[in-house]
Amino acid sequence: TTGAASNSASSAIVEPEEDNPDGGCHIYRNGYYRSGISVVEGILEVNIIQMTSIQMTESQAENSLVDFVVTCQGSLPTDVCTVVSDPTCQVSKSVVCDPIVISDECLLTIRRSFEEPGTYCINITLGDDTSQALTSALISVNGGEFT
């Protein structure tokens, strides 16, 4: 409602106001309605438990390969993304995303290549339709070896 009153102590004028300004019809429904809610655990935690440098032959030595062994808690992921960034984790150098199939236990090995020696920030994200979890590590790659 809207009201208007004079500046004296007289009574206020009350007028009904349309609550549907576009002039459309109103639908009122009475009764009981039911809806389902699904509670999803989601991916709760991701950890890098091991990093292993892959030994290459002399002809393959231009790229350094590192295997990351990753575990997670909660629901099983359906995809993994790895972001390789500068040491401050601010400037992304490469992003690789892959679908994965894990049937029982969340334990997977992710192999990534590094084009040149240096220090890198690695972000590994595991995800499914309803959640994501991230872990990070700082890695120094030096011609096939890392620390």
C-alpha positions as CSV (number, residue, x, y, z in Angstrom):
1,T,0.0,0.0,0.0
2,T,1.0,3.6,-0.4
3,G,0.0,6.3,2.0
4,A,-0.2,10.0,1.8
5,A,-0.8,12.3,4.7
6,S,-1.0,16.0,5.1
7,N,1.5,17.8,7.2
8,S,-1.1,18.2,10.0
9,A,-2.3,15.5,12.3
10,S,-5.2,14.5,9.9
11,S,-5.9,10.9,8.9
12,A,-3.8,9.1,6.2
13,I,-5.2,8.1,2.9
14,V,-4.4,4.5,2.0
15,E,-4.7,3.2,-1.6
16,P,-4.1,-0.4,-2.8
17,E,-1.1,-0.8,-5.0
18,E,-0.7,-3.5,-7.7
19,D,1.9,-6.1,-6.6
20,N,2.4,-7.3,-10.2
21,P,3.5,-4.2,-12.2
22,D,3.5,-5.9,-15.6
23,G,-0.3,-6.7,-15.3
24,G,0.1,-10.4,-15.8
25,C,-2.0,-13.0,-14.0
26,H,-1.4,-14.4,-10.6
27,I,-1.3,-18.1,-9.8
28,Y,-2.0,-19.3,-6.4
29,R,-1.4,-23.0,-5.5
30,N,-2.3,-24.7,-2.3
31,G,-1.2,-28.2,-1.3
32,Y,1.8,-30.2,-0.3
33,Y,4.9,-30.3,-2.4
34,R,8.0,-32.6,-2.2
35,S,11.5,-32.2,-3.4
36,G,14.6,-34.4,-3.1
37,I,18.0,-33.2,-1.9
38,S,21.1,-35.2,-2.6
39,V,24.0,-34.7,-0.2
40,V,27.3,-35.2,-2.0
41,E,30.6,-35.8,-0.1
42,G,32.8,-34.4,-2.8
43,I,36.6,-34.6,-3.1
44,L,37.9,-33.6,0.4
45,E,41.6,-33.7,0.1
46,V,44.4,-34.1,-2.4
47,N,48.1,-34.9,-1.6
48,I,51.2,-35.5,-3.7
49,I,52.9,-38.4,-1.9
50,Q,55.8,-39.0,-4.3
51,M,57.7,-37.2,-7.2
52,T,59.9,-39.3,-9.4
53,S,62.2,-38.1,-12.2
54,I,62.0,-40.3,-15.3
55,Q,65.4,-41.1,-16.8
56,M,65.7,-40.3,-20.4
57,T,68.1,-41.4,-23.1
58,E,70.6,-38.8,-24.5
59,S,68.4,-38.2,-27.6
60,Q,65.3,-37.6,-25.5
61,A,67.0,-35.3,-22.9
62,E,65.5,-32.1,-24.2
63,N,62.5,-32.4,-21.9
64,S,62.5,-33.5,-18.2
65,L,59.7,-35.9,-17.2
66,V,58.4,-36.1,-13.7
67,D,55.8,-38.5,-12.3
68,F,53.6,-37.2,-9.5
69,V,51.9,-39.8,-7.4
70,V,48.7,-38.3,-6.0
71,T,46.1,-39.5,-3.5
72,C,42.8,-38.1,-2.5
73,Q,40.0,-38.5,0.1
74,G,36.3,-38.4,-0.4
75,S,34.5,-39.1,-3.7
76,L,36.5,-40.4,-6.7
77,P,37.6,-37.7,-9.3
78,T,36.7,-37.9,-13.0
79,D,39.3,-35.4,-14.2
80,V,42.8,-34.0,-13.4
81,C,44.3,-30.7,-14.3
82,T,47.9,-29.7,-13.8
83,V,49.0,-26.1,-14.0
84,V,52.7,-25.4,-14.3
85,S,53.5,-21.8,-13.2
86,D,56.5,-19.6,-12.4
87,P,58.0,-20.0,-8.8
88,T,55.5,-17.4,-7.4
89,C,52.5,-19.4,-8.7
90,Q,51.3,-16.2,-10.5
91,V,52.2,-16.7,-14.2
92,S,50.9,-19.9,-15.8
93,K,53.3,-21.6,-18.3
94,S,51.1,-24.6,-19.2
95,V,47.8,-26.2,-18.3
96,V,47.0,-29.8,-19.0
97,C,43.6,-31.4,-18.2
98,D,42.8,-35.1,-18.7
99,P,39.8,-37.3,-17.9
100,I,40.6,-40.1,-15.5
101,V,38.9,-43.3,-14.5
102,I,39.5,-44.5,-10.9
103,S,37.5,-47.5,-9.9
104,D,38.3,-48.2,-6.2
105,E,41.0,-46.3,-4.4
106,C,42.1,-42.7,-5.2
107,L,45.7,-43.2,-6.2
108,L,47.0,-42.0,-9.5
109,T,50.2,-41.2,-11.3
110,I,50.4,-38.0,-13.3
111,R,53.4,-37.5,-15.8
112,R,54.3,-34.0,-16.8
113,S,57.2,-32.7,-18.9
114,F,59.3,-29.6,-18.3
115,E,61.0,-28.0,-21.3
116,E,63.9,-26.4,-19.5
117,P,65.6,-26.4,-16.1
118,G,64.2,-24.1,-13.5
119,T,61.9,-23.8,-10.5
120,Y,58.2,-24.3,-11.1
121,C,55.0,-24.1,-9.1
122,I,52.8,-27.2,-9.7
123,N,49.0,-27.0,-9.0
124,I,47.2,-30.3,-9.3
125,T,43.4,-30.2,-9.3
126,L,41.2,-33.3,-9.1
127,G,37.5,-32.7,-9.9
128,D,34.2,-34.4,-10.5
129,D,30.7,-33.1,-11.4
130,T,30.2,-31.5,-7.9
131,S,33.6,-30.7,-6.4
132,Q,37.3,-29.9,-6.8
133,A,40.3,-30.2,-4.6
134,L,43.8,-28.7,-5.2
135,T,47.3,-29.4,-4.0
136,S,50.4,-27.4,-4.8
137,A,54.2,-28.0,-4.8
138,L,57.3,-26.1,-5.6
139,I,59.7,-28.1,-7.8
140,S,63.2,-27.4,-9.1
141,V,64.0,-29.2,-12.3
142,N,67.7,-29.4,-13.3
143,G,68.3,-31.4,-16.5
144,G,66.5,-34.6,-15.7
145,E,66.9,-34.3,-12.0
146,F,64.7,-32.4,-9.6
147,T,64.5,-31.3,-5.9
